[in-house]
Amino acid sequence: MTDATPAAAPAPGAVNPGKTTGIIGLVLAFLLPLVGFIVSLVGRSQSKKVGLKNGPATAGIVLGLLFTVIIIAAIAIPIALVANQCATLGPGPHQSSDGITTITCG
């Protein structure tokens, strides 16, 4: 008769304290990119302290930063274009070439 020893139960996985924060940061990266970026940084930092990786937090950092840059560019480029037109046209109201838009320069 052979003695069969039961297989040892697998060790429980390490708890990742930043996993939930990373997931929240990833979701926020789509809704409020700057906030998602910051929350993802916090989640990644929490995971790093215990020596674990955090994929959702890393994705939230990348997407939050990317979307923030896109939003800033979408705001800054039109402002720069209008400022450039005002430098060329001079002060006062000016009708655009479409005949609908009026640009008033300072």
C-alpha positions in Angstrom: 0.0 0.0 0.0 1.4 3.4 -0.9 0.8 6.5 1.1 -0.6 9.3 -1.1 0.1 12.7 0.3 -2.4 15.4 -0.7 -1.2 18.1 -2.9 -0.3 21.3 -1.0 -2.8 24.1 -1.5 -1.4 26.9 -3.6 -0.1 29.9 -1.8 -2.6 32.8 -1.9 -1.6 35.5 -4.3 0.0 38.6 -3.0 -2.4 41.5 -2.3 -1.9 44.4 -4.7 -3.0 47.5 -2.8 -2.9 49.7 -5.9 -4.9 47.4 -8.3 -8.3 49.0 -7.6 -6.8 52.5 -7.7 -5.2 51.7 -11.0 -8.4 50.5 -12.5 -10.2 53.6 -11.3 -7.4 55.7 -12.8 -7.7 53.9 -16.1 -11.5 54.6 -16.3 -11.0 58.2 -15.3 -8.3 58.6 -18.0 -11.1 58.4 -20.5 -13.5 60.7 -18.7 -11.2 63.2 -16.9 -7.7 62.6 -18.4 -5.7 64.7 -15.9 -7.5 63.2 -12.9 -7.1 59.7 -14.4 -3.4 60.4 -14.9 -2.9 61.4 -11.2 -5.0 58.6 -9.8 -3.1 56.1 -11.9 0.2 57.4 -10.7 -1.0 56.9 -7.1 -2.1 53.3 -7.9 1.2 52.5 -9.6 3.1 53.9 -6.6 1.0 51.8 -4.2 1.8 48.7 -6.2 5.4 49.5 -6.5 5.8 49.8 -2.7 5.0 46.1 -2.4 7.0 45.1 -5.4 4.1 44.3 -7.8 3.3 45.5 -11.3 0.1 47.2 -12.1 -0.9 47.1 -15.7 -4.2 49.1 -15.5 -2.4 51.9 -13.6 0.4 52.0 -16.3 -2.3 52.1 -19.1 -4.1 54.9 -17.1 -0.9 56.9 -16.9 -0.2 56.6 -20.6 -3.8 57.3 -21.8 -4.3 60.1 -19.2 -1.1 61.9 -20.3 -1.9 61.3 -24.0 -5.5 62.6 -23.7 -4.4 65.6 -21.6 -1.9 66.6 -24.3 -4.5 66.2 -27.0 -7.0 68.4 -25.1 -4.3 71.1 -24.4 -3.4 71.1 -28.1 -7.1 71.3 -29.1 -7.4 74.4 -27.0 -4.0 76.1 -27.7 -3.9 75.7 -31.5 -7.1 77.7 -32.3 -6.0 80.4 -29.8 -2.6 80.6 -31.5 -4.2 80.8 -34.9 -6.5 83.6 -33.9 -3.6 85.5 -32.3 -1.7 85.1 -35.5 -4.6 86.4 -37.5 -4.9 89.4 -35.2 -1.2 90.2 -35.6 -1.7 90.3 -39.4 -5.0 92.1 -39.5 -4.5 94.7 -36.8 -6.9 95.9 -34.1 -10.7 96.1 -34.6 -13.4 93.8 -35.9 -12.7 91.8 -39.0 -15.1 89.6 -41.1 -13.7 86.2 -41.9 -13.6 84.8 -45.5 -16.7 82.8 -44.9 -18.7 86.0 -44.2 -20.2 84.5 -41.0 -17.5 84.7 -38.4 -16.3 88.1 -37.0 -12.9 88.3 -35.3 -12.4 91.2 -33.0 -8.7 91.9 -32.3 -7.6 93.9 -29.3 
